Amino acid sequence: MIQIAICDDEEQIRTDIEQQLYTMEDEIGEPLEIYTFSDGEPLCEALEHQTHFDIILLDIMMPHKDGVYVGKLIREKLQDNITQIIYISAEQNYAMELFQVRPVDFLLKPLDVTKLKETFLTALHLIHDSRQLYTFEKQGEIYRIPIGKILYIESHGRVLILHTQTTEYEYYGKLSDVSELLKKYQFLYIHKSYLVNYAMVQKMRRDSVVLENGIELPISRNRRDEVRQKCYLYM
């Protein structure tokens, strides 16, 4: 079951999106459970009462709590980096404001049905990826960590340290091998010593990234252009 929220102050937009998504159930092979909201305020209340949505289609301009506010609530206050956000708007000039929210995409009104479908399938793919497990061995024991919970992995010679919000794991390996394994899950190889989960990046500076927990990690000079390009590609 995929839990979806559609939040837009235009009833016709909500209805159209809901109908389009339900037509995709057979194609994706999973049932959808869709909830609709006419403003960001009731959506925020639901989220703060621990209602979880896998995907949220979110209008930006709404009368009480707008889409940028809702997105920052999800990423910053609730520390939720798993929920996939798709923004909807008639305006185009929100790119910098939305960077910290890391949306899957930004859809312009009037909505193009083909683009909506493509973006929804991308979000669905990312949801499935976040449920995948990264496996490694430490002192003869096998550990399996949900990929969506990894903040970053750092290298100290032959020792790797995997960081989540709550735990660190030390084990032997090569960061270049891990990077190759995780590259399809939107991990950024920002430095020979750091592999970062893009979903955890709150700010990107010229020579560093700041993660959700406030940790700042350097981007090596020779990787700056590549990292910046990938960040904009993932937005």
Residue pairs with C-beta under 8 A, 6 or more apart in sequence:
1 30
1 31
1 32
1 33
2 28
2 30
2 31
2 32
2 33
2 54
2 55
2 124
2 127
3 33
3 35
3 52
3 53
3 54
3 55
4 21
4 32
4 33
4 34
4 35
4 53
4 54
4 55
4 56
4 57
5 34
5 35
5 36
5 37
5 43
5 46
5 53
5 55
5 56
5 57
5 58
6 14
6 17
6 18
6 34
6 35
6 36
6 37
6 56
6 57
7 36
7 37
7 38
7 39
7 40
7 43
7 56
7 57
7 58
7 59
7 62
7 67
7 70
8 14
8 17
8 37
8 38
8 57
8 58
8 59
8 62
8 88
9 38
9 39
9 59
9 61
9 62
9 63
10 59
11 38
13 59
13 88
13 109
13 111
14 36
14 38
16 111
17 57
17 111
17 116
18 34
18 36
20 113
20 116
20 117
21 32
21 34
21 120
22 32
22 34
24 32
24 117
24 120
25 31
25 32
28 121
28 124
35 46
35 53
37 43
37 46
39 62
39 63
39 64
39 65
40 58
40 62
40 64
40 65
40 66
40 67
40 69
40 70
41 64
41 65
43 56
43 65
43 70
44 65
44 69
44 70
44 73
47 53
47 70
47 73
47 74
47 78
48 73
48 78
52 83
53 83
54 82
54 83
54 84
54 127
55 83
55 84
55 85
55 86
55 120
55 123
55 124
55 127
56 70
56 74
56 83
56 84
56 85
56 86
57 86
57 88
58 67
58 70
58 71
58 85
58 86
58 87
58 88
59 66
59 67
59 87
59 88
59 89
60 66
60 67
60 68
60 87
60 88
60 89
60 91
60 94
61 67
61 89
61 90
61 91
67 87
67 88
67 89
68 94
68 97
68 98
68 101
71 85
71 87
71 98
71 100
71 101
71 103
72 100
72 101
74 80
74 83
74 85
74 101
75 81
75 100
75 101
75 102
75 202
75 212
76 100
76 202
76 212
79 165
79 212
81 102
81 148
81 197
81 199
81 200
81 212
82 127
82 130
82 148
82 199
84 104
84 123
84 126
84 127
85 101
85 102
85 103
85 104
86 103
86 104
86 105
86 106
86 107
86 119
86 120
86 123
87 94
87 98
87 101
87 103
87 105
87 106
87 107
88 106
88 107
88 108
88 109
88 111
89 106
89 107
89 108
89 109
90 108
90 109
92 106
92 108
94 106
95 106
95 235
98 106
98 235
99 203
99 204
99 231
99 235
100 202
100 203
102 198
102 199
102 201
102 234
102 235
103 235
104 119
104 122
104 123
104 126
105 119
105 122
106 235
107 115
107 116
107 119
126 186
129 147
129 148
129 184
129 185
129 186
130 146
130 147
130 148
130 199
131 146
131 147
131 148
132 146
132 147
132 185
133 144
133 145
133 146
133 147
134 144
134 145
134 146
134 147
134 150
134 162
134 181
134 182
135 142
135 143
135 144
135 145
136 142
136 143
136 145
136 160
136 162
136 169
136 171
136 173
137 143
137 171
138 169
138 170
138 171
143 169
143 171
145 162
145 164
145 169
147 182
147 185
147 197
148 197
148 199
149 164
149 165
150 162
150 163
150 164
150 197
150 200
151 163
151 164
151 165
151 196
151 197
151 200
151 211
151 212
151 213
151 215
152 163
152 194
152 195
152 196
152 197
152 200
152 211
152 215
152 217
153 160
153 161
153 162
153 163
153 175
153 178
153 194
153 195
154 160
154 161
154 163
154 175
154 193
154 194
154 195
155 161
155 174
155 175
155 192
155 193
155 194
156 193
158 172
158 173
158 174
159 170
159 171
159 172
160 170
160 171
160 172
160 173
160 174
160 175
160 178
161 168
161 169
161 170
162 168
162 169
162 171
163 215
165 212
165 213
175 189
175 192
175 193
175 194
175 195
176 189
178 195
179 187
179 189
179 195
182 195
183 189
185 197
186 197
186 198
186 199
186 234
187 195
187 196
187 197
187 198
188 195
188 196
188 197
188 198
188 201
188 209
188 227
188 230
188 231
189 195
189 223
190 196
190 209
190 217
190 218
190 219
190 220
190 223
190 227
191 217
191 218
191 219
191 220
191 223
192 220
194 217
194 218
196 209
196 211
196 217
198 230
198 231
198 234
200 211
200 212
201 209
201 210
201 211
201 212
201 231
202 210
202 211
202 212
203 209
203 210
204 210
204 227
204 228
204 231
206 219
206 224
207 218
207 219
207 221
207 224
208 216
208 217
208 218
208 219
209 216
209 217
209 219
209 227
210 216
211 217
219 227
